[in-house]
Amino acid sequence: MRGEVLHYDEDQGFGFITGADGNRYTLAREDLRREASVAGGTTVEFQPAGGRARDVFSIRAQPRSAPADASTATAVPSQAGNAPAACQPQHFGRSAEQSPAESAGLWNDFWLGLTENYFNFAGRARRKEYWGYCLFWTIALIVVIGIGVFIDDAMGNLDNSELPAVTVGLFGLFLLATALPWFGLNVRRLHDIGLTGWLFLLFLIPTFGIVIILIFALIPTQPRENQWGPVPAGVRV
């Protein structure tokens, strides 16, 4: 996948990339395929792996603030009108935040949580991502329980006071299957408001912990880059 380096700290060997899909990925020194400059604004190719960019190599290094050459500035307009749509340059970073990929809807947030972000405890998650996941997680849970009740009823498990084994089994499997992405999402939500993800352990405190986590989930995105990454794509600052 092609992307653009948002930030890379040479001393720490860590940074962030915005991919062509509109998502942000973490970058570590060991993920570089070969030694090359990956300063902010560098266009790179990489392999996405659960919120992390791997096998990264630069294909063009040009700082965002570099002024355009005068001759280039006059030449580009004359060619732009004749260039086919497929040859138009792609845009990444903040300029890409209004792309359709960024507004795919709440279902997309839920689906990414179960796929690319299944083991992702790094980076940040804005409120829309968090509540979009919660919405469809609840809908999916209702569907799973409904299927279990239907099967138990057909098997007669609801008529003779027996344990509705199918319903309980499906419910347990669903919770186990979605536990890791749920934990990761909460950690990234805490990162998004500038707090350490370890605060999610408050969830273990009965009642009080759940209320505190819900309050954290309602706090707006921190409107600046913090130690866990840049402002999530799609957030208006």
Buried (B, 14 or more C-beta within 10 A) or exposed (E): BBBBBBBBEEEEEBBBBBBBBBBBBBBBBEBBBEEEEBBBBBBBBBEBBBBBBBEBBBEEBEEEEEEEEEEEEEEEEEEEEEEEEEEEEEBBBBEBBEBEBBEBEBEBBBBBBBEBBBBBBBBBBBBBBBBBBBBBBEEBBEEBBEEBBEBBBEEEBEEEEEEBEBBBBBBEEBEEEBEBBBBBBBBBBBBBBBBEBEBBEBBEEEEEBEEBBEEBBEBEBBEEEBEBBBBBBBBEE
